[in-house]
């Protein structure tokens, strides 16, 4: 069964290795493989990098999903790609799906991925399948708007909407996650569509002026 152990006296900046074992009156048996962990130093954190060639031209967004999966979107090919990243040093392609038009951003929330497009749509994909994402719903915001950056906050999907002189932050209700619905919008008074970041209960927005 599961077990835990508290460790002390470890040295920052060091690797440690461990292996499980069981002992009884007959003897001791060890697990076939061990594990490693690294103790970070607050003043000198270590960054470990791994990479793989992504499929598709001009990948402009990525996000991490459940069950060791990651997703990228290709602007030129209008495709969402799903990768298995359980092996961090060698991600493998699991499947793909079209996004109908050039995508702007991708974000995952639970069993769904949301993709914004430059033609004003929010595409909702089910990502529970082991291979390709499955399109569940297309929400259309408005003619002439390009949708970009997205964040989920308190059960709502916030989306940047770009249009000359009429940029907005669009708020969608995702309490029914497969079918986002319009809740409200915030006019930014300019073109809009800049970057947006979430910190705690706040969103910080950078505008294209």
Secondary structure, DSSP 4 states (H G I P E B T S, - for coil): --------SPPTTEEEEE--EEE-SS-EEE-SS-EEEEE-BTTB--------PPSSSSEEEEEE-SSSEEEEEETTTTEEEEEE-SSTTS-EEEEEEE-SS-EEEEEEETTEEEEEETTSEEEEEE--SSSS-EEEEEEE--TT-EEEEEEEETTEEEEEEE-TT--EEEEEE-SSTTS-EEEEEEE-SS-----EEEETTEEEE----
